[in-house]
Amino acid sequence: MTDTTTTEAPSPAGLRQRLRDPDYTPPIAQAVPLGIQHVLAMFVSNVTPAIIVAGAAGFGFGSNSPDFPNLIYMIQMSMLFAGIATLFQTIGMGPVGGRLPIVQGTSFAFLPVMIPVVAGGGVAAMGALMGGVLIGGIFHFFLGTFIGRLRFALPPLVTGLIVLMIGLALIKVGIQYAAGGVPLIGKPEYGSLANWSVALVVIVVTLLLKFFAKGMWSIAAVLLGLIAGYVVALMMGMVNFGNVGNAGWVAVPMPFKWGFELSAAAIIGMCFMAVISAIETVGDVSGITKGGAGREATDREISGATYADGLGTAIAGIFGGLPNTSFSQNVGLISMTGVMSRHVVTYGAIFLILCGLIPKVGAIISTIPITVLGGGVIVMFGMVAAAGINMLSDVNWNRRNMVIFAVSLSVGLGLQLEPGALQHLPRTAQILLTSGLLPSAFLAVVLNLLLPEELD
């Protein structure tokens, strides 16, 4: 580690230049708050996928559930391995790591593939998911050797459609959570005024802070919106602290806690999504170097960041965690602050690791009512879809590209909305195709490579 910390007071121009150096370490009084700021920007998005996967599997909700500790464990692993994967990026090991201020976290992008794998299967379904996460992580790691060669097959038409489909696949989950969650479907409480009022508080506070506040108030708008909704839910008697007192102070991750099973659907889905995640990481690395240092990313930085993505995901899979990827919201934070120091993000990673080793932190997070979380994910998932539309704005909308988009969207979204149309296919094929994301992406890639540039 190159320590360029100095006791001299640099000139404003000199300080700006140092902040653009990834090896520069600001004084600890500045570095720690800046690192915590990175954690605040990604914290909610990082733990949410674990809660969603547990809900899809059918365990973890309700403090009286015998499987409730498993939800706490999943939240812990989300924090712990996000921190470990971030250290892979900032400190690095040999070829692994971009050695840039890259923040890693649990990826929303994998949810459309993970949810069908575990749907209704309880804890018993987690072994197949972890098998997919581990093998998908290994595949993701090896993508680092040739990631640059894949970019020709993924223009904005393809990547924009993929991101749009991720958002569309998840929006239904946000509405279900805001209405009270899957366990209440079919019951009078589902969609009650009490549930929706709490979710709306989260949405309104988030929007007000995002557009009318500045600095960290704006950056942490979703987190603060969730806190506001949580306070309202607490006053309405919707928060249960029963398991916080029972949770321990220290716990260590357990290898193969959920068992290990080879599922074709999980493995194929995870490997496919690893390609998407790798392309996202290429964009994030480029965004960091352009926004923070005013230069292009090097091949070494891109390949190292991809290696770290895969290694972090594979290790998380061994210990019951979910796939990790670079977090785009932190790229924007770097552009805004101009702080390129990777060691700042290292402090944030250490904070995440400490939280992941303390079960009480996971227990407190698990007290968030599902309707509060629903308000937050409605905003977050909508932003995913909006990001896809923004990427599609760079497309030249000639007839060829319109046909590719139309066919890919229609087939993918149609199969997602009407999964019964594939009831005669094997279970593995049903899981892969009714995700909507995989058929859309496959068709978009193939059609883009095969169709001529000009259509009469």
Secondary structure as UniProt FT lines:
FT   HELIX           12..19
FT   TURN            22..23
FT   HELIX           28..57
FT   TURN            63..64
FT   TURN            66..67
FT   HELIX           68..90
FT   TURN            94..95
FT   STRAND          104..106
FT   HELIX           108..110
FT   HELIX           111..118
FT   TURN            119..120
FT   HELIX           122..125
FT   HELIX           126..143
FT   TURN            144..146
FT   HELIX           147..153
FT   HELIX           156..179
FT   HELIX           182..184
FT   TURN            185..186
FT   TURN            188..191
FT   HELIX           193..212
FT   HELIX           216..219
FT   HELIX           221..235
FT   TURN            236..237
FT   TURN            242..246
FT   TURN            255..258
FT   HELIX           264..288
FT   HELIX           289..293
FT   HELIX           299..318
FT   TURN            319..320
FT   STRAND          324..326
FT   HELIX           328..337
FT   HELIX           342..356
FT   HELIX           359..366
FT   HELIX           370..392
FT   TURN            393..394
FT   HELIX           399..417
FT   HELIX           419..422
FT   TURN            423..424
FT   HELIX           427..433
FT   TURN            434..435
FT   HELIX           437..450
//
